[in-house]
Amino acid sequence: MAKKKKMPNALRMEGDLSELVKHLQDQNFDSMEEMQAYLDTLTGRPLSESLPQKRGRKSNAEKAQELVYEAYESEPEKGLRLIEKALKLDPQNVDALLFVAEFQDDPQQAQAYCQRAYDFARGAFSEEDFEEMKGHFWGIHETRPYMRAKESLAEFLYLNGSENEAIAHLWEMLELNPSDNQGMRYVLAVLLVEQNYLKDYLKLYKRYKDDMFVQWLYVYALYLFKSEGKSAKSNKALKAVYKANPFLIEFMTGQRDIPEDMPEAYSLGSIEEAIVTLQDSGRLWLQDERAMMWLLDTFLGEEK
């Protein structure tokens, strides 16, 4: 498994935003205008400098979280040392456990770390609070460790052959956060088509049918081919993929070499988007010889 660090800077920013929200709640503003005027005074400064310094000694949990922030911004070797210190201070730090999981050579061991992180994150909420927050997860900062743990657990469940459990976690994530800030619908779409749960995939597709990212269009074209073979509708969907991002089709047809390095970010229609899409869902096509022949014939047939 590739050794990678997630959230190199976003995690600390997320922590600062959470502290800012708590700070604003303590101010007891009389109106939105008064709060906005206060926020305007913070403009132009790093968020961490705008927050008042906490008085008194930090708890072990707070010290551990600072180490976690630093670990995600460090090189892997140093990061793991920092995470070890963090877990000694707070063995239930969710993001620390997820960090360790990413560096395990054994996927089963990685899953075990994710499961621990997930259990601790879920235990932070009462049943009543959990039900009340449904539909708004991720938008509430306190829920984000839980959602990260759920994502990582689903990933390793899939890698370890528990596809249906992974799918169940992903469906629940979309129920908890329909806005899908984490992009779980793309992962779920791939798994549903890969497992030939085509009726379930169609239900998912209809929920986010206006999505224009090429990966969404790419999986939809394959779904149509699996459902009805080569048809006017599936041909139109495949050509829509090319229109959205020709680089992807050039990679698939061998007209362009695939770079080895994964990009850190991408935009619609970019070569980086094509690389990420190929990495995340290209296997669906490679596993289906008939689909690949259809794709090659569609885009290279006239050259033969």
C-alpha positions as CSV (number, residue, x, y, z in Angstrom):
1,M,0.0,0.0,0.0
2,A,1.3,3.5,-0.9
3,K,2.5,5.4,2.1
4,K,0.8,8.8,2.1
5,K,-0.2,11.5,4.5
6,K,-3.7,12.9,4.2
7,M,-4.6,16.5,5.1
8,P,-1.1,18.0,5.3
9,N,-2.4,21.5,6.2
10,A,-6.2,21.2,6.3
11,L,-6.2,19.4,9.7
12,R,-4.7,22.3,11.6
13,M,-6.9,24.8,9.8
14,E,-9.9,22.6,10.7
15,G,-8.8,22.8,14.4
16,D,-8.4,26.5,14.2
17,L,-11.9,26.9,12.7
18,S,-13.4,24.8,15.4
19,E,-11.7,27.0,18.0
20,L,-12.9,30.1,16.3
21,V,-16.5,28.9,16.3
22,K,-16.3,28.2,20.1
23,H,-14.7,31.6,20.6
24,L,-17.5,33.3,18.7
25,Q,-20.2,31.5,20.6
26,D,-18.6,32.8,23.9
27,Q,-18.9,36.4,22.7
28,N,-22.7,36.6,22.9
29,F,-23.2,39.0,20.0
30,D,-26.5,40.8,19.8
31,S,-26.8,40.6,16.1
32,M,-25.3,39.1,12.9
33,E,-24.0,42.6,12.0
34,E,-22.1,42.8,15.3
35,M,-20.5,39.4,14.7
36,Q,-19.6,40.4,11.2
37,A,-17.9,43.6,12.4
38,Y,-15.9,41.5,14.8
39,L,-14.9,39.1,12.1
40,D,-13.8,42.0,9.9
41,T,-11.2,42.9,12.5
42,L,-9.6,39.5,12.0
43,T,-9.2,39.8,8.3
44,G,-5.6,39.7,7.0
45,R,-4.2,37.7,9.9
46,P,-3.6,34.0,10.1
47,L,-6.5,32.4,11.9
48,S,-4.2,30.9,14.6
49,E,-3.0,34.4,15.5
50,S,-6.5,35.8,15.7
51,L,-7.6,33.4,18.4
52,P,-7.0,34.3,22.0
53,Q,-4.3,32.3,23.7
54,K,-5.7,29.8,26.2
55,R,-4.7,30.4,29.8
56,G,-3.6,27.6,32.1
57,R,-2.0,24.3,31.4
58,K,-3.1,22.3,28.3
59,S,-4.7,19.0,28.8
60,N,-3.0,15.8,27.5
61,A,-5.6,15.6,24.7
62,E,-4.8,19.2,23.6
63,K,-1.0,18.5,23.7
64,A,-1.6,15.3,21.7
65,Q,-3.6,17.2,19.1
66,E,-0.8,19.7,18.6
67,L,1.6,16.8,18.0
68,V,-0.9,15.4,15.5
69,Y,-1.0,18.7,13.6
70,E,2.8,18.8,13.4
71,A,3.0,15.1,12.3
72,Y,0.7,15.7,9.4
73,E,2.9,18.5,8.3
74,S,6.2,16.6,8.7
75,E,8.1,13.9,6.7
76,P,6.8,10.4,7.5
77,E,9.7,9.3,9.7
78,K,9.4,12.4,12.0
79,G,5.6,12.2,11.7
80,L,5.5,8.7,13.1
81,R,7.7,9.7,16.1
82,L,5.3,12.6,16.8
83,I,2.3,10.4,16.5
84,E,3.8,7.9,19.0
85,K,4.2,10.7,21.5
86,A,0.6,11.9,20.8
87,L,-0.8,8.4,21.5
88,K,1.0,8.2,24.8
89,L,-0.7,11.4,25.8
90,D,-4.1,10.5,24.3
91,P,-4.6,6.8,23.2
92,Q,-8.0,7.7,21.8
93,N,-6.8,10.4,19.4
94,V,-8.7,9.5,16.2
95,D,-6.4,11.2,13.7
96,A,-3.3,9.8,15.3
97,L,-4.6,6.3,14.9
98,L,-5.6,6.9,11.3
99,F,-2.1,8.2,10.6
100,V,-0.6,5.0,12.0
101,A,-3.0,3.0,9.8
102,E,-1.7,4.6,6.6
103,F,1.8,3.3,7.3
104,Q,1.0,-0.3,8.0
105,D,2.3,-2.9,5.6
106,D,-0.4,-5.4,6.6
107,P,-3.9,-4.2,5.5
108,Q,-5.4,-6.3,8.2
109,Q,-3.4,-4.4,10.8
110,A,-4.3,-1.1,9.2
111,Q,-8.0,-2.0,9.4
112,A,-7.6,-2.8,13.1
113,Y,-6.2,0.7,13.7
114,C,-9.0,2.2,11.7
115,Q,-11.6,0.2,13.6
116,R,-10.1,1.5,16.9
117,A,-10.3,5.1,15.6
118,Y,-13.8,4.6,14.4
119,D,-15.0,3.1,17.7
120,F,-13.4,6.0,19.7
121,A,-14.9,8.6,17.3
122,R,-18.4,7.1,17.5
123,G,-18.2,6.9,21.2
124,A,-17.8,10.7,21.4
125,F,-21.5,11.1,20.6
126,S,-24.6,10.1,22.4
127,E,-27.3,8.4,20.4
128,E,-29.5,11.5,20.8
129,D,-26.8,13.8,19.5
130,F,-25.9,11.5,16.7
131,E,-29.5,11.3,15.5
132,E,-29.9,15.1,15.8
133,M,-26.8,15.8,13.6
134,K,-27.8,13.4,10.8
135,G,-27.8,15.2,7.5
136,H,-25.4,17.8,8.8
137,F,-22.2,15.7,9.4
138,W,-18.9,17.3,8.2
139,G,-20.6,20.7,8.5
140,I,-20.3,20.3,12.2
141,H,-16.6,20.3,13.0
142,E,-16.9,17.8,15.9
143,T,-18.1,15.2,13.5
144,R,-15.2,15.3,11.1
145,P,-12.9,12.8,12.9
146,Y,-15.7,10.3,12.9
147,M,-16.2,10.8,9.1
148,R,-12.5,10.5,8.4
149,A,-12.4,7.3,10.5
150,K,-15.4,5.9,8.6
151,E,-13.8,6.7,5.3
152,S,-10.5,5.0,6.2
153,L,-12.3,2.0,7.7
154,A,-14.3,1.5,4.5
155,E,-11.1,1.7,2.4
156,F,-9.4,-1.1,4.3
157,L,-12.6,-3.2,4.6
158,Y,-12.6,-3.2,0.8
159,L,-8.9,-4.0,0.5
160,N,-9.4,-6.9,2.9
161,G,-12.3,-8.4,1.0
162,S,-15.3,-7.1,3.0
163,E,-16.8,-5.2,0.1
164,N,-20.4,-5.2,1.3
165,E,-19.3,-3.8,4.7
166,A,-17.4,-1.1,2.9
167,I,-20.4,-0.3,0.8
168,A,-22.6,-0.1,3.8
169,H,-20.3,2.5,5.5
170,L,-20.2,4.6,2.3
171,W,-24.0,4.6,2.0
172,E,-24.3,5.7,5.6
173,M,-21.8,8.5,5.1
174,L,-24.0,9.9,2.3
175,E,-27.0,9.7,4.6
176,L,-25.1,11.6,7.3
177,N,-23.7,14.1,4.9
178,P,-25.8,14.4,1.7
179,S,-23.6,17.3,0.5
180,D,-20.7,14.7,0.3
181,N,-17.8,17.0,1.0
182,Q,-15.5,14.0,1.1
183,G,-16.5,12.7,-2.3
184,M,-17.6,9.3,-1.1
185,R,-20.2,9.0,-4.0
186,Y,-17.3,8.5,-6.4
187,V,-15.9,5.6,-4.3
188,L,-19.3,4.1,-3.8
189,A,-20.1,4.3,-7.5
190,V,-17.0,2.4,-8.4
191,L,-17.7,-0.3,-5.8
192,L,-21.3,-0.7,-6.8
193,V,-20.5,-1.2,-10.5
194,E,-17.5,-3.4,-9.7
195,Q,-19.8,-5.7,-7.6
196,N,-22.5,-5.5,-10.3
197,Y,-25.0,-3.9,-7.9
198,L,-26.4,-2.0,-10.9
199,K,-29.8,-1.2,-9.4
200,D,-28.2,0.3,-6.4
201,Y,-25.7,2.2,-8.6
202,L,-28.6,3.8,-10.6
203,K,-30.2,4.9,-7.3
204,L,-26.9,6.6,-6.4
205,Y,-26.5,8.1,-9.8
206,K,-30.0,9.7,-9.8
207,R,-29.2,11.3,-6.4
208,Y,-26.2,13.2,-7.9
209,K,-27.1,13.1,-11.6
210,D,-26.0,16.7,-12.1
211,D,-22.4,16.0,-11.2
212,M,-20.0,16.9,-14.1
213,F,-16.7,15.5,-12.8
214,V,-15.3,13.1,-15.4
215,Q,-15.1,10.2,-13.0
216,W,-18.9,10.4,-12.5
217,L,-19.5,10.4,-16.2
218,Y,-16.9,7.7,-16.8
219,V,-18.5,5.2,-14.4
220,Y,-22.0,6.1,-15.7
221,A,-20.9,5.2,-19.3
222,L,-19.7,1.8,-18.1
223,Y,-22.9,1.2,-16.2
224,L,-24.9,1.8,-19.3
225,F,-22.7,-0.6,-21.3
226,K,-23.1,-3.3,-18.6
227,S,-26.8,-2.7,-18.6
228,E,-27.6,-2.5,-22.3
229,G,-24.4,-3.0,-24.3
230,K,-23.4,-0.8,-27.2
231,S,-26.4,1.5,-27.8
232,A,-27.1,5.0,-28.8
233,K,-27.4,5.9,-25.1
234,S,-24.2,4.3,-24.0
235,N,-22.3,5.7,-27.0
236,K,-23.5,9.2,-26.2
237,A,-22.4,8.7,-22.5
238,L,-18.9,7.5,-23.6
239,K,-18.5,10.5,-25.9
240,A,-19.6,12.8,-23.1
241,V,-16.6,11.4,-21.2
242,Y,-14.2,12.5,-24.0
243,K,-15.8,15.9,-24.2
244,A,-15.4,16.4,-20.4
245,N,-11.8,15.3,-20.4
246,P,-10.1,14.0,-23.6
247,F,-6.9,13.2,-21.6
248,L,-8.6,10.3,-19.9
249,I,-9.5,8.6,-23.2
250,E,-6.0,9.3,-24.5
251,F,-4.6,7.4,-21.5
252,M,-7.0,4.6,-21.9
253,T,-6.3,4.2,-25.7
254,G,-2.5,4.4,-25.2
255,Q,-2.2,7.7,-27.1
256,R,-0.7,9.3,-24.0
257,D,1.7,7.8,-21.4
258,I,0.4,7.7,-17.9
259,P,2.5,9.6,-15.4
260,E,3.8,7.7,-12.4
261,D,3.2,10.5,-9.8
262,M,-0.2,11.3,-8.5
263,P,-1.2,15.0,-8.5
264,E,-2.0,16.8,-5.3
265,A,-4.9,18.7,-6.8
266,Y,-6.9,18.9,-10.0
267,S,-9.5,20.9,-11.8
268,L,-12.3,20.0,-14.3
269,G,-11.0,18.9,-17.7
270,S,-7.3,18.9,-16.6
271,I,-4.8,16.2,-17.2
272,E,-4.5,15.9,-13.4
273,E,-8.3,15.0,-13.2
274,A,-7.7,12.3,-15.8
275,I,-4.9,10.8,-13.8
276,V,-6.9,10.7,-10.6
277,T,-9.9,9.2,-12.4
278,L,-7.8,6.5,-13.9
279,Q,-6.2,5.7,-10.6
280,D,-9.6,5.5,-8.8
281,S,-11.8,3.8,-11.4
282,G,-9.7,2.7,-14.4
283,R,-9.7,-0.9,-13.0
284,L,-13.5,-1.1,-13.8
285,W,-12.7,-1.0,-17.5
286,L,-9.6,-3.1,-17.4
287,Q,-11.6,-5.9,-15.7
288,D,-14.2,-5.9,-18.5
289,E,-12.7,-7.0,-21.8
290,R,-15.9,-6.2,-23.8
291,A,-16.1,-2.7,-22.4
292,M,-12.5,-2.0,-23.3
293,M,-13.0,-3.2,-26.8
294,W,-16.1,-0.9,-27.0
295,L,-14.0,2.0,-25.8
296,L,-11.1,1.3,-28.2
297,D,-13.4,0.7,-31.2
298,T,-15.3,4.0,-30.4
299,F,-12.1,6.1,-30.4
300,L,-9.7,4.2,-32.5
301,G,-12.0,2.3,-34.9
302,E,-11.7,4.9,-37.7
303,E,-7.9,4.7,-37.5
304,K,-7.8,0.9,-38.0
